[in-house]
Amino acid sequence: MVVEEIHLKNAREKAETLYEALQKDRLSVVGDMAFKVAEEAILAFGSREDPYATHRRSRTFYLIKTHFSEEHRSV
């Protein structure tokens, strides 16, 4: 769970930065931080679900394989 806590801490810090940038009307920073907050939240969830995955890509594949049905995966 340590990895999950690290990702959640990073997400909180990035959310604070996002809020500060929004107050200063720095919209390009806001957009970038919004994606980074979402990424950290997804990585936190992934580390909770598969704590032994050591790489983002393997976590992503694990989450897709286990949380989406076959019909949702086909494009």
MODELLER restraints for C-alpha pairs under 7 A, 6 or more apart:
rsr = mdl.restraints
at = mdl.atoms
rsr.add(forms.Gaussian(group=physical.xy_distance, feature=features.Distance(at['CA:1:A'], at['CA:48:A']), mean=6.57, stdev=0.5))
rsr.add(forms.Gaussian(group=physical.xy_distance, feature=features.Distance(at['CA:3:A'], at['CA:47:A']), mean=6.39, stdev=0.5))
rsr.add(forms.Gaussian(group=physical.xy_distance, feature=features.Distance(at['CA:4:A'], at['CA:44:A']), mean=4.49, stdev=0.5))
rsr.add(forms.Gaussian(group=physical.xy_distance, feature=features.Distance(at['CA:4:A'], at['CA:47:A']), mean=5.51, stdev=0.5))
rsr.add(forms.Gaussian(group=physical.xy_distance, feature=features.Distance(at['CA:4:A'], at['CA:48:A']), mean=6.01, stdev=0.5))
rsr.add(forms.Gaussian(group=physical.xy_distance, feature=features.Distance(at['CA:7:A'], at['CA:40:A']), mean=5.42, stdev=0.5))
rsr.add(forms.Gaussian(group=physical.xy_distance, feature=features.Distance(at['CA:7:A'], at['CA:41:A']), mean=6.75, stdev=0.5))
rsr.add(forms.Gaussian(group=physical.xy_distance, feature=features.Distance(at['CA:7:A'], at['CA:43:A']), mean=6.53, stdev=0.5))
rsr.add(forms.Gaussian(group=physical.xy_distance, feature=features.Distance(at['CA:7:A'], at['CA:44:A']), mean=5.05, stdev=0.5))
rsr.add(forms.Gaussian(group=physical.xy_distance, feature=features.Distance(at['CA:8:A'], at['CA:40:A']), mean=6.79, stdev=0.5))
rsr.add(forms.Gaussian(group=physical.xy_distance, feature=features.Distance(at['CA:8:A'], at['CA:41:A']), mean=6.40, stdev=0.5))
rsr.add(forms.Gaussian(group=physical.xy_distance, feature=features.Distance(at['CA:8:A'], at['CA:44:A']), mean=6.05, stdev=0.5))
rsr.add(forms.Gaussian(group=physical.xy_distance, feature=features.Distance(at['CA:10:A'], at['CA:40:A']), mean=6.72, stdev=0.5))
rsr.add(forms.Gaussian(group=physical.xy_distance, feature=features.Distance(at['CA:11:A'], at['CA:37:A']), mean=4.88, stdev=0.5))
rsr.add(forms.Gaussian(group=physical.xy_distance, feature=features.Distance(at['CA:11:A'], at['CA:40:A']), mean=5.29, stdev=0.5))
rsr.add(forms.Gaussian(group=physical.xy_distance, feature=features.Distance(at['CA:11:A'], at['CA:41:A']), mean=6.19, stdev=0.5))
rsr.add(forms.Gaussian(group=physical.xy_distance, feature=features.Distance(at['CA:14:A'], at['CA:33:A']), mean=6.24, stdev=0.5))
rsr.add(forms.Gaussian(group=physical.xy_distance, feature=features.Distance(at['CA:14:A'], at['CA:37:A']), mean=5.82, stdev=0.5))
rsr.add(forms.Gaussian(group=physical.xy_distance, feature=features.Distance(at['CA:15:A'], at['CA:37:A']), mean=6.11, stdev=0.5))
rsr.add(forms.Gaussian(group=physical.xy_distance, feature=features.Distance(at['CA:18:A'], at['CA:30:A']), mean=5.24, stdev=0.5))
rsr.add(forms.Gaussian(group=physical.xy_distance, feature=features.Distance(at['CA:18:A'], at['CA:33:A']), mean=5.51, stdev=0.5))
rsr.add(forms.Gaussian(group=physical.xy_distance, feature=features.Distance(at['CA:18:A'], at['CA:34:A']), mean=6.77, stdev=0.5))
rsr.add(forms.Gaussian(group=physical.xy_distance, feature=features.Distance(at['CA:21:A'], at['CA:29:A']), mean=6.42, stdev=0.5))
rsr.add(forms.Gaussian(group=physical.xy_distance, feature=features.Distance(at['CA:21:A'], at['CA:30:A']), mean=5.93, stdev=0.5))
rsr.add(forms.Gaussian(group=physical.xy_distance, feature=features.Distance(at['CA:22:A'], at['CA:30:A']), mean=6.02, stdev=0.5))
rsr.add(forms.Gaussian(group=physical.xy_distance, feature=features.Distance(at['CA:46:A'], at['CA:59:A']), mean=5.76, stdev=0.5))
rsr.add(forms.Gaussian(group=physical.xy_distance, feature=features.Distance(at['CA:46:A'], at['CA:63:A']), mean=6.69, stdev=0.5))
rsr.add(forms.Gaussian(group=physical.xy_distance, feature=features.Distance(at['CA:50:A'], at['CA:59:A']), mean=6.86, stdev=0.5))
rsr.add(forms.Gaussian(group=physical.xy_distance, feature=features.Distance(at['CA:53:A'], at['CA:59:A']), mean=5.86, stdev=0.5))
